[in-house]
Amino acid sequence: MPPTQKPPRSRPVPLADLVGGAFDPALAKRGFGQSSLFLHWENIAGERLAAFCEPIKLQWPPRPGKGPPEAPPPATLVLRVAGAMGLEIQHMAPVLIERVNAHLGWRAVGALAYRQGPLTRSARPGKKPPPKPQAVARAEKAMEGVGDEALRKALVLLGARVIGDGPRRS
């Protein structure tokens, strides 16, 4: 290595970025070109809708055999829907399609299909209660010197949760 170049730094990488590649071959069999639709479903659909539905597969229409290449027709996203939320999710279809296409970066999905049944992903634990006011006050006092408002709020929330949990016992 030339003396003028610095050695590359190692940086932490989110686990979702590493795991995605491992899922891609299995998801390709279900019509998905990438795992991000599964891994980030809660962010794409929104917390409320993601609690009652999940993607199963993308159904692509058959491609025409001959002729000039055209833009591929959009796929149908098949969703598993839990309980009676199917009707609400059906009414939210245009919004959900728009969110999925915005995430993928192109008009990949043109319609939704629904399969009613229990969701396969594990139930998520309930939300943590808000931190105690005493912990928030201590964290705010510790973060007084931070100039960036958004950073300070995030650090106060993190600090309050750490302070509120107290020492861990095994």
KEZADO-537225 format. One record per residue (C-alpha): residue in one letter; z, y, x negated. Coordinates in Angstrom, 3 decimals, decimal comma, padded with zeros to 6 digits. Layout:
<lolums>
+---+----------+----------+----------+
: r :        z :        y :        x :
+---+----------+----------+----------+
: A :        Z :        Y :        X :
...
+---+----------+----------+----------+
</lolums>
This chain:
<lolums>
+---+----------+----------+----------+
: r :        z :        y :        x :
+---+----------+----------+----------+
: M :  000,000 :  000,000 :  000,000 :
: P : -000,946 :  003,385 : -001,466 :
: P :  002,020 :  005,579 : -002,356 :
: T :  000,885 :  008,289 :  000,118 :
: Q :  001,131 :  006,010 :  003,171 :
: K :  004,431 :  005,331 :  004,850 :
: P :  005,185 :  001,786 :  005,976 :
: P :  004,695 :  001,216 :  009,716 :
: R :  007,879 :  001,496 :  011,761 :
: S :  009,086 : -001,187 :  014,040 :
: R :  009,845 :  000,081 :  017,525 :
: P :  011,466 : -001,659 :  020,473 :
: V :  009,005 : -002,873 :  023,076 :
: P :  009,833 : -003,396 :  026,767 :
: L :  010,181 : -007,063 :  027,656 :
: A :  007,631 : -006,685 :  030,475 :
: D :  004,993 : -005,762 :  027,859 :
: L :  005,661 : -008,987 :  025,939 :
: V :  005,954 : -011,328 :  028,926 :
: G :  002,810 : -010,039 :  030,624 :
: G :  000,490 : -011,841 :  028,226 :
: A :  002,202 : -015,160 :  028,860 :
: F :  001,615 : -014,907 :  032,618 :
: D : -002,001 : -013,750 :  032,465 :
: P : -003,659 : -017,230 :  032,290 :
: A : -001,663 : -018,553 :  035,252 :
: L : -002,319 : -015,418 :  037,277 :
: A : -006,042 : -015,514 :  036,484 :
: K : -006,223 : -018,753 :  038,489 :
: R : -004,979 : -016,751 :  041,497 :
: G : -007,592 : -014,045 :  041,050 :
: F : -005,418 : -011,552 :  039,172 :
: G : -006,897 : -010,074 :  036,020 :
: Q : -003,533 : -008,905 :  034,773 :
: S :  000,132 : -009,547 :  035,414 :
: S :  001,113 : -005,924 :  036,006 :
: L :  000,639 : -006,261 :  039,767 :
: F :  003,380 : -008,905 :  039,833 :
: L :  005,625 : -007,413 :  037,174 :
: H :  005,577 : -003,899 :  038,652 :
: W :  005,295 : -004,769 :  042,350 :
: E :  008,479 : -002,898 :  043,275 :
: N :  007,163 :  000,273 :  041,609 :
: I :  003,718 : -000,096 :  043,191 :
: A :  004,716 : -000,918 :  046,761 :
: G :  007,941 :  001,025 :  046,782 :
: E :  011,427 : -000,406 :  046,956 :
: R :  011,475 : -000,631 :  050,751 :
: L :  008,168 : -002,505 :  051,171 :
: A :  008,683 : -004,695 :  048,104 :
: A :  011,893 : -006,019 :  049,645 :
: F :  009,821 : -007,652 :  052,419 :
: C :  006,494 : -008,573 :  050,818 :
: E :  005,021 : -009,827 :  047,555 :
: P :  001,497 : -010,478 :  046,254 :
: I :  000,265 : -014,075 :  046,365 :
: K : -003,331 : -013,766 :  045,157 :
: L : -006,484 : -011,682 :  045,091 :
: Q : -009,427 : -013,175 :  046,968 :
: W : -012,708 : -011,952 :  045,518 :
: P : -015,856 : -012,227 :  047,653 :
: P : -018,682 : -014,340 :  046,240 :
: R : -021,028 : -012,498 :  043,937 :
: P : -024,679 : -012,281 :  044,838 :
: G : -026,787 : -014,707 :  042,813 :
: K : -029,874 : -012,694 :  041,872 :
: G : -030,943 : -009,125 :  041,801 :
: P : -029,779 : -006,046 :  039,952 :
: P : -026,081 : -005,904 :  039,075 :
: E : -024,105 : -003,855 :  041,550 :
: A : -020,553 : -002,673 :  041,681 :
: P : -018,394 : -005,618 :  042,701 :
: P : -017,167 : -005,519 :  046,288 :
: P : -013,417 : -005,013 :  046,611 :
: A : -011,053 : -007,969 :  046,862 :
: T : -008,553 : -008,897 :  049,542 :
: L : -004,929 : -008,846 :  048,414 :
: V : -003,011 : -011,687 :  050,052 :
: L :  000,642 : -010,846 :  050,645 :
: R :  003,554 : -013,059 :  051,576 :
: V :  005,566 : -011,183 :  054,210 :
: A :  009,139 : -012,004 :  055,184 :
: G :  010,381 : -011,868 :  058,733 :
: A :  009,285 : -009,383 :  061,320 :
: M :  008,225 : -006,774 :  058,782 :
: G :  004,639 : -008,016 :  058,994 :
: L :  003,723 : -005,512 :  061,681 :
: E :  005,181 : -002,590 :  059,737 :
: I :  003,439 : -003,673 :  056,537 :
: Q :  000,194 : -004,024 :  058,500 :
: H :  000,573 : -000,418 :  059,661 :
: M :  001,266 :  000,639 :  056,066 :
: A : -001,843 : -001,187 :  054,766 :
: P : -003,900 :  001,928 :  053,877 :
: V : -001,010 :  003,369 :  051,876 :
: L : -000,319 :  000,063 :  050,141 :
: I : -004,007 : -000,416 :  049,264 :
: E : -004,123 :  003,115 :  047,857 :
: R : -001,025 :  002,478 :  045,723 :
: V : -002,389 : -000,817 :  044,367 :
: N : -005,755 :  000,729 :  043,529 :
: A : -004,076 :  003,716 :  041,867 :
: H : -002,047 :  001,318 :  039,741 :
: L : -005,088 : -000,746 :  038,762 :
: G : -007,200 :  002,349 :  038,132 :
: W : -010,177 :  001,435 :  040,313 :
: R : -011,010 :  000,364 :  043,857 :
: A : -010,174 : -003,299 :  043,312 :
: V : -008,538 : -003,959 :  046,698 :
: G : -010,262 : -003,164 :  049,984 :
: A : -008,150 : -005,132 :  052,479 :
: L : -004,871 : -006,972 :  052,911 :
: A : -004,258 : -010,447 :  054,321 :
: Y : -000,820 : -011,639 :  055,360 :
: R :  000,999 : -014,964 :  055,101 :
: Q :  004,358 : -015,027 :  056,803 :
: G :  007,106 : -016,914 :  055,025 :
: P :  010,106 : -016,566 :  052,756 :
: L :  009,638 : -014,611 :  049,553 :
: T :  009,554 : -016,718 :  046,399 :
: R :  011,158 : -014,296 :  044,003 :
: S :  014,890 : -014,464 :  043,582 :
: A :  017,014 : -012,112 :  045,619 :
: R :  017,896 : -008,987 :  043,729 :
: P :  021,530 : -008,127 :  043,359 :
: G :  022,799 : -005,287 :  045,526 :
: K :  022,825 : -001,759 :  044,221 :
: K :  025,755 : -000,740 :  042,091 :
: P :  028,143 :  001,671 :  043,727 :
: P :  028,034 :  005,228 :  042,374 :
: P :  030,266 :  005,904 :  039,381 :
: K :  033,787 :  007,154 :  039,933 :
: P :  034,230 :  010,956 :  039,997 :
: Q :  036,660 :  010,805 :  037,055 :
: A :  034,071 :  008,971 :  034,957 :
: V :  031,376 :  011,502 :  035,919 :
: A :  033,674 :  014,401 :  034,932 :
: R :  034,387 :  012,824 :  031,528 :
: A :  030,692 :  012,154 :  030,931 :
: E :  029,705 :  015,715 :  031,935 :
: K :  032,248 :  017,112 :  029,510 :
: A :  030,878 :  014,935 :  026,713 :
: M :  027,270 :  016,021 :  027,435 :
: E :  027,867 :  019,802 :  027,583 :
: G :  025,872 :  020,389 :  024,391 :
: V :  022,667 :  018,739 :  025,619 :
: G :  020,103 :  021,459 :  026,430 :
: D :  017,481 :  019,474 :  028,363 :
: E :  018,591 :  019,279 :  032,021 :
: A :  016,859 :  015,981 :  032,852 :
: L :  018,133 :  014,322 :  029,688 :
: R :  021,655 :  015,578 :  030,331 :
: K :  021,638 :  014,176 :  033,902 :
: A :  020,423 :  010,783 :  032,671 :
: L :  023,018 :  010,689 :  029,898 :
: V :  025,799 :  011,724 :  032,289 :
: L :  024,863 :  008,901 :  034,686 :
: L :  024,694 :  006,382 :  031,844 :
: G :  027,960 :  007,624 :  030,341 :
: A :  029,734 :  007,580 :  033,703 :
: R :  028,657 :  003,982 :  034,296 :
: V :  029,852 :  002,955 :  030,828 :
: I :  033,159 :  004,788 :  031,219 :
: G :  033,619 :  003,482 :  034,759 :
: D :  033,070 : -000,147 :  033,770 :
: G :  035,889 :  000,035 :  031,250 :
: P :  036,462 : -002,579 :  028,565 :
: R :  034,836 : -005,964 :  029,099 :
: R :  037,090 : -009,007 :  029,212 :
: S :  035,885 : -012,509 :  028,570 :
+---+----------+----------+----------+
</lolums>
